Amino acid sequence: MSKASDILDNVSKVIVGKRNVSELVLTSIIAGGHVLLEDVPGTGKTMMAKSFAKSIDGEFSRIQFTPDLLPSDITGVHVYNQKEGEFVFRRGPVFANVILADEINRATPRTQSALLECMEEHQVTIDGDTLQLDEPFIVIATENPIETAGTYPLPEAQLDRFLMKLEMGYPDKEEEITILNRFLKDNPIEDISNVCSKEDIKAMKNEVKNIYIHPSLIEYIVKLAEVTRNMGSVAIGISPRGSIAMVNAARAYAYVNGRNYVVPSDIKELALCVWGHRLVFNTGIVVKENREQAINEALSQVEVPTEEWSNR
């Protein structure tokens, strides 16, 4: 748990007043998932991603998504070496530990799909050859929901690969004053260094597997998922993959909060960010309010179990 605190404290040197968002990003990383940060420009999405990348002593790469970006620009390509008289593989930026996929919705669906196998299987298949990606492998993607010109909405299959979809939100007055003071001289991102290694992340991921979740809470998650599948406004509810994602996220969230067991409030707090982006509505119009309403409706319909949650 100390390493998790070290990471959060390190990120807070750059990101002001977003401890809850930082905890959720770290939760996703420890759970072995990927994060989609969606908000208006200038709220710190890229800075948040870079802060986590610099906190982990792993290889970092940034991919700036644009309409003309090709799948081979992400995964790599075979090029002919005239001197050797053979084709050699030139690795793309996806061969790193922490990937910042900046403005991911600016690339075409074909290019976006190049990340599907990487995110799900942690491998890349190129010209029939399958190459394993180094662990840990984390994608932190950003997108701007306001400016739609020249953007391509992420398909459901792509969204489903993200464990969480988060919003940064605007800072309050005092937080914004602190931000301005921090940037008076230098960019604070330049002053932070890594506080944990790749092995530390792997160790935390293994420790999360020992976090206890009561059978009643597993049943609670399944009941909530079933409610979303039967909602009149929802065309596609939470799938079993979504239920698995919730279990993994809840255990990691308990770990980040210093507990060795999951409590119902973990599931309630994670419901929107883990499940909201997985819902497909009949109208085809997806806005934040629709997601919140559907998730809150599910939470209100299922009785919260009352048990002794720790494994004694």
C-alpha positions as CSV (number, residue, x, y, z in Angstrom):
1,M,0.0,0.0,0.0
2,S,2.9,2.4,0.7
3,K,3.9,2.3,-3.0
4,A,0.3,3.2,-4.0
5,S,0.5,6.2,-1.6
6,D,3.9,7.2,-3.0
7,I,2.4,7.3,-6.5
8,L,-0.6,9.3,-5.5
9,D,1.6,11.8,-3.6
10,N,3.9,12.1,-6.6
11,V,1.0,12.8,-8.9
12,S,-0.4,15.4,-6.5
13,K,2.8,17.5,-7.0
14,V,1.5,18.2,-10.5
15,I,-2.3,17.7,-10.4
16,V,-4.0,19.9,-7.9
17,G,-7.2,18.9,-6.1
18,K,-8.1,15.8,-8.1
19,R,-7.2,13.1,-5.6
20,N,-10.3,11.2,-6.3
21,V,-9.6,11.0,-10.0
22,S,-5.9,10.1,-9.3
23,E,-7.1,7.2,-7.0
24,L,-9.4,5.9,-9.8
25,V,-6.6,6.1,-12.4
26,L,-4.3,4.2,-10.0
27,T,-7.1,1.7,-9.3
28,S,-7.4,1.0,-13.0
29,I,-3.6,0.6,-13.4
30,I,-3.4,-1.9,-10.4
31,A,-6.4,-3.8,-11.7
32,G,-4.6,-4.2,-15.0
33,G,-7.1,-2.0,-16.9
34,H,-6.9,1.0,-19.2
35,V,-8.3,4.5,-18.6
36,L,-10.2,6.9,-20.9
37,L,-10.1,10.5,-19.7
38,E,-12.8,12.6,-21.3
39,D,-13.2,16.3,-20.7
40,V,-13.0,19.7,-22.3
41,P,-9.5,21.0,-23.3
42,G,-7.3,22.4,-20.6
43,T,-8.5,20.5,-17.6
44,G,-5.3,18.5,-17.1
45,K,-6.1,15.2,-18.9
46,T,-2.7,14.9,-20.6
47,M,-0.9,16.2,-17.5
48,M,-2.6,13.5,-15.4
49,A,-1.5,10.8,-17.9
50,K,2.1,12.1,-18.1
51,S,2.3,12.3,-14.3
52,F,1.4,8.7,-13.8
53,A,3.7,7.7,-16.6
54,K,6.6,9.5,-15.0
55,S,5.8,8.0,-11.6
56,I,6.4,4.5,-13.0
57,D,9.9,3.6,-14.0
58,G,8.8,2.0,-17.2
59,E,9.1,2.9,-20.9
60,F,6.7,5.7,-21.9
61,S,5.4,6.6,-25.3
62,R,2.9,9.2,-26.5
63,I,0.8,8.7,-29.6
64,Q,-0.8,11.8,-31.0
65,F,-3.9,10.5,-32.8
66,T,-4.8,12.3,-36.0
67,P,-7.1,11.5,-39.0
68,D,-4.1,10.4,-41.1
69,L,-2.6,8.1,-38.5
70,L,-2.2,4.5,-39.8
71,P,-2.4,1.3,-37.8
72,S,1.3,0.6,-38.7
73,D,2.2,4.0,-37.1
74,I,1.0,2.5,-33.8
75,T,2.1,-1.2,-34.0
76,G,5.1,-1.0,-36.2
77,V,6.1,-2.0,-39.7
78,H,8.5,-4.3,-41.6
79,V,11.0,-2.3,-43.6
80,Y,13.5,-3.5,-46.1
81,N,17.2,-3.3,-45.0
82,Q,19.1,-3.0,-48.2
83,K,22.4,-3.6,-46.5
84,E,21.3,-6.9,-45.0
85,G,19.1,-7.8,-47.9
86,E,16.1,-8.7,-45.7
87,F,13.0,-7.2,-44.0
88,V,13.4,-6.1,-40.4
89,F,10.7,-5.1,-38.0
90,R,10.7,-1.6,-36.7
91,R,8.6,-1.5,-33.5
92,G,5.9,1.1,-33.1
93,P,5.2,3.2,-30.0
94,V,2.8,0.6,-28.6
95,F,5.9,-1.3,-27.5
96,A,6.1,0.5,-24.1
97,N,4.7,0.2,-20.6
98,V,2.7,3.3,-20.4
99,I,1.0,4.6,-23.6
100,L,-0.6,8.0,-23.7
101,A,-3.1,7.9,-26.5
102,D,-3.8,11.6,-26.9
103,E,-7.1,12.6,-28.5
104,I,-7.8,9.1,-29.5
105,N,-11.1,10.0,-31.1
106,R,-9.3,11.9,-33.8
107,A,-8.1,8.8,-35.6
108,T,-10.2,6.7,-37.9
109,P,-12.0,3.6,-36.6
110,R,-9.5,1.4,-38.6
111,T,-6.6,3.0,-36.7
112,Q,-8.4,2.9,-33.4
113,S,-9.0,-0.9,-33.9
114,A,-5.2,-1.4,-34.0
115,L,-5.3,-0.9,-30.2
116,L,-8.0,-3.5,-29.6
117,E,-5.7,-6.6,-29.6
118,C,-3.0,-4.7,-27.7
119,M,-5.4,-3.6,-24.9
120,E,-7.2,-6.9,-24.6
121,E,-4.5,-9.5,-25.2
122,H,-1.4,-7.5,-24.5
123,Q,0.1,-8.6,-27.8
124,V,0.5,-7.4,-31.4
125,T,0.0,-9.5,-34.6
126,I,1.8,-8.1,-37.6
127,D,2.1,-10.0,-40.9
128,G,1.2,-13.2,-39.2
129,D,3.7,-12.9,-36.3
130,T,2.4,-12.4,-32.8
131,L,4.6,-10.4,-30.5
132,Q,4.0,-10.1,-26.7
133,L,4.0,-6.7,-25.1
134,D,6.1,-6.0,-22.0
135,E,4.2,-5.9,-18.7
136,P,2.8,-3.9,-17.2
137,F,1.0,-2.5,-20.3
138,I,-1.2,0.5,-19.6
139,V,-3.1,2.7,-22.0
140,I,-4.2,6.1,-20.8
141,A,-6.3,7.7,-23.5
142,T,-7.8,11.2,-23.7
143,E,-10.6,12.7,-25.8
144,N,-12.4,15.9,-26.1
145,P,-16.2,15.5,-26.1
146,I,-17.1,19.0,-27.2
147,E,-15.2,19.5,-30.5
148,T,-16.7,17.0,-32.9
149,A,-15.3,18.2,-36.2
150,G,-12.7,15.7,-37.5
151,T,-13.4,13.2,-34.8
152,Y,-14.7,9.6,-34.8
153,P,-16.8,8.3,-31.9
154,L,-15.2,5.3,-30.3
155,P,-17.1,2.1,-31.2
156,E,-18.6,0.0,-28.3
157,A,-15.9,-2.7,-28.8
158,Q,-13.2,-0.1,-28.2
159,L,-15.0,1.5,-25.2
160,D,-15.4,-1.9,-23.6
161,R,-11.6,-2.3,-23.5
162,F,-11.3,0.6,-21.1
163,L,-11.8,-0.4,-17.5
164,M,-12.8,3.2,-16.6
165,K,-14.0,6.3,-18.3
166,L,-13.3,9.4,-16.1
167,E,-13.8,13.2,-16.2
168,M,-11.4,15.7,-14.7
169,G,-13.7,18.6,-14.1
170,Y,-12.8,22.2,-13.5
171,P,-10.9,23.1,-10.3
172,D,-12.4,25.4,-7.7
173,K,-11.1,28.9,-7.2
174,E,-8.4,28.0,-4.6
175,E,-7.2,25.1,-6.6
176,E,-6.9,27.2,-9.7
177,I,-4.9,29.8,-7.8
178,T,-2.5,27.0,-6.6
179,I,-2.2,25.8,-10.2
180,L,-1.2,29.2,-11.5
181,N,1.3,29.6,-8.7
182,R,2.9,26.3,-9.6
183,F,3.3,27.3,-13.2
184,L,4.8,30.7,-12.5
185,K,8.4,29.5,-13.0
186,D,8.5,26.0,-14.4
187,N,6.2,23.2,-15.5
188,P,6.0,21.0,-12.4
189,I,5.9,17.8,-14.5
190,E,9.6,18.4,-15.2
191,D,10.4,18.2,-11.5
192,I,8.9,14.8,-10.6
193,S,10.7,11.5,-11.0
194,N,9.6,7.8,-10.7
195,V,8.7,6.5,-7.3
196,C,8.1,2.8,-8.2
197,S,9.4,0.3,-10.7
198,K,7.6,-2.0,-13.1
199,E,8.2,-4.8,-10.6
200,D,6.4,-2.8,-8.0
201,I,3.3,-2.5,-10.2
202,K,3.4,-6.2,-10.9
203,A,3.7,-6.9,-7.2
204,M,0.7,-4.7,-6.4
205,K,-1.4,-6.4,-9.1
206,N,-0.6,-9.7,-7.4
207,E,-1.5,-8.4,-4.0
208,V,-4.9,-7.2,-5.3
209,K,-5.7,-10.9,-6.1
210,N,-5.7,-11.5,-2.4
211,I,-8.3,-8.8,-1.6
212,Y,-11.4,-10.5,-0.3
213,I,-14.8,-10.0,-1.9
214,H,-17.8,-11.5,-0.1
215,P,-20.0,-13.8,-2.2
216,S,-23.0,-11.5,-1.4
217,L,-21.1,-8.7,-3.1
218,I,-20.5,-10.8,-6.2
219,E,-24.2,-11.6,-6.3
220,Y,-24.9,-7.8,-5.8
221,I,-22.8,-7.0,-8.9
222,V,-24.6,-9.6,-11.0
223,K,-28.0,-8.3,-9.9
224,L,-27.1,-4.8,-10.8
225,A,-25.8,-6.0,-14.2
226,E,-29.1,-7.9,-14.8
227,V,-31.1,-4.7,-14.0
228,T,-29.3,-2.8,-16.7
229,R,-30.0,-5.5,-19.3
230,N,-33.8,-5.2,-18.6
231,M,-34.1,-1.4,-18.8
232,G,-36.5,-0.1,-21.4
233,S,-34.1,2.7,-22.4
234,V,-31.0,0.5,-22.7
235,A,-30.4,-1.6,-25.8
236,I,-27.3,-3.3,-24.5
237,G,-26.7,-3.6,-20.8
238,I,-23.7,-4.7,-18.8
239,S,-22.1,-7.8,-20.2
240,P,-20.3,-10.5,-18.1
241,R,-17.0,-8.8,-19.2
242,G,-18.4,-5.6,-17.5
243,S,-19.2,-7.6,-14.3
244,I,-15.6,-9.0,-14.2
245,A,-14.3,-5.5,-14.7
246,M,-16.3,-4.4,-11.7
247,V,-15.0,-7.2,-9.5
248,N,-11.4,-6.4,-10.5
249,A,-11.9,-2.6,-10.0
250,A,-13.6,-3.0,-6.6
251,R,-10.7,-5.1,-5.3
252,A,-8.1,-2.7,-6.6
253,Y,-10.1,0.3,-5.2
254,A,-10.2,-1.4,-1.7
255,Y,-6.4,-1.9,-2.0
256,V,-5.8,1.7,-2.9
257,N,-7.9,2.7,0.1
258,G,-5.9,0.5,2.5
259,R,-8.4,-2.3,3.0
260,N,-8.0,-6.1,2.3
261,Y,-11.7,-6.5,1.6
262,V,-14.4,-4.9,-0.6
263,V,-17.4,-3.1,0.9
264,P,-20.6,-2.1,-0.9
265,S,-19.7,1.5,-1.1
266,D,-16.7,0.6,-3.4
267,I,-19.1,-0.8,-5.9
268,K,-21.5,2.2,-5.7
269,E,-18.6,4.7,-6.1
270,L,-17.2,2.8,-9.1
271,A,-20.5,2.0,-10.9
272,L,-20.6,5.0,-13.1
273,C,-17.0,5.1,-14.2
274,V,-16.7,1.3,-14.7
275,W,-20.1,0.7,-16.2
276,G,-21.4,4.0,-17.6
277,H,-19.5,3.9,-20.9
278,R,-20.5,0.3,-21.5
279,L,-24.2,1.0,-21.8
280,V,-25.8,1.4,-25.3
281,F,-29.1,3.2,-25.4
282,N,-32.0,2.7,-27.7
283,T,-32.0,6.3,-28.9
284,G,-28.4,6.1,-29.9
285,I,-27.9,9.4,-28.1
286,V,-25.4,9.0,-25.2
287,V,-24.9,11.8,-22.8
288,K,-23.5,11.9,-19.3
289,E,-27.0,12.4,-17.8
290,N,-28.3,9.3,-19.5
291,R,-25.6,7.2,-18.1
292,E,-26.0,8.6,-14.6
293,Q,-29.7,8.1,-14.6
294,A,-29.4,4.5,-15.8
295,I,-26.7,3.6,-13.2
296,N,-28.6,5.4,-10.4
297,E,-31.8,3.5,-11.4
298,A,-30.0,0.2,-11.1
299,L,-28.5,1.1,-7.8
300,S,-31.9,2.1,-6.4
301,Q,-33.6,-1.2,-7.6
302,V,-31.1,-3.6,-6.0
303,E,-31.0,-4.0,-2.2
304,V,-27.6,-3.5,-0.7
305,P,-26.6,-6.7,1.2
306,T,-25.6,-6.4,4.8
307,E,-22.8,-8.7,5.9
308,E,-19.5,-8.8,7.7
309,W,-17.4,-8.0,4.7
310,S,-13.9,-8.9,6.1
311,N,-12.7,-12.4,5.7
312,R,-12.1,-13.5,9.3
